[in-house]
Amino acid sequence: MKIAIIGTRGIPNHYGGFEQFAEYLSVELAEQEHQITVYNSHQHPFQGKTYKGVDIVHCFDPEYLIGTAGQFIYDLNCILDTRKKKFDIVLQLGYTSSSVWSKLFPRKSIIITNMDGLEWKRTKYSKYVQRFLLYAEKFAIKNSDCLVADSLGIQNYIKEKYQKDSVFIPYGADVFTEPNIEIIKKYNVQPYNYNMLIARLEPENSIEIILDGIVASGLSMPFLVVGNHTSKYGHYLKEKYKLSNSIIFTGGIYDMVEINNLRYFSTIYFHGHTVGGTNPSLLEAMSSSCLICAHNNIFNRSVLGNDAFYFENSEDVAQVISKADKRSYSSFLTANLLKIQEKYLWKIIINSYLQLFNQSLLKGI
């Protein structure tokens, strides 16, 4: 098959979940001798034309010049290029800045869209942008040949709101099996004597609620905040908690070995995401044997079930962090690892996409 992947900043991953997924999927399919192309921003640190057997097309991305509006131009450039390549399938990851151009997709290609989360509910956006994203969501659903929902919550939402069927394929993870205490020393923490979160520093990820709870608990145990903090909101958070000696902003960490070791040796891992489907960082925390305290919502509960703590406010956070002991909840860790092995392994997820691609071509949808 000849497949294109658009909608990300590119591979190898230097940004987030969709980029990580695009890397795993494209490399694996290339190893199976499919012809895979991933579209990269021209600003991407990797400037090669191929990556582990995957063809890379760099398209002009003016986001660094004009801000968020540049994403629309980047997506347009990617879509226009797909019209030249005669792809069997174009896999679109997300729709926020691409669905407005969806009528320009090559007509002979099958367009499969991963709908991501409920983008229009993200609090970082103004009311005007939220209304636009709801419009973009409708456009993506209307102009895609096949929809992928990465959580049952999203699948039910699409069915109820648009009366459209979608294919449920969650995100993936691999079980972390090689812990190395030496690696975490770089961050001046001791095994099982620190807590942490990993997230984009945005309001809908409950960062402020979690950190307010950390402060309220009065504990001096280090708390690592892993995520790019150079944004306006990141600066706000650093200023607000600058007097707390326990809260440490590490910045973004993209080395998976470091990330997995930090997760593995943490005491409690906080997952504050409130909008989205099967969140990548949540699965990776489960696969790294984390004791998890997650925001109480349908997306997180559908993955974790009863094998985690939940919070809704800073008081909940303070209570959990003051009482939870990882050694006393080994059953949570074991149950979550079993979920990864049975439902979320990358091998399973990639095979599900491959099956979807083959079925789509056979049906000629």
Buried (B, 14 or more C-beta within 10 A) or exposed (E): BBBBBBBBBBBBBBBBBBBBBBBBBBBBBBEEEBBBBBBBBBBBEEEEEEBEBBBBBBBEBBBEEEEEEBBBBBBBBBBBBBBEBEBBBBBBBBBBBBBBBBEBBBEEBBBBBBBBBBBBBBEBBEEEBBEBBBEBBBBBBEBBBBBBBBBBBBBBBBEEEBEBEBBBBBBBBBEBEEBEEEBBEEBEBEBBEBBBBBBBBBBBBBBBBBBBBBBBBEBEBBBBBBBBBEBEBBEBBBEBBEEEEBBBBBEBBBEEEBBBBBBBBBBBBBBBBBBBBBBBBBBBBBBBBBBBBBBBBEBBBBBBEEBBBBBEEBBBBBBBBEEBEBEEBEEBBEBBBEBBBEBBBBEBBBEBBBEBBEEBEEEEE
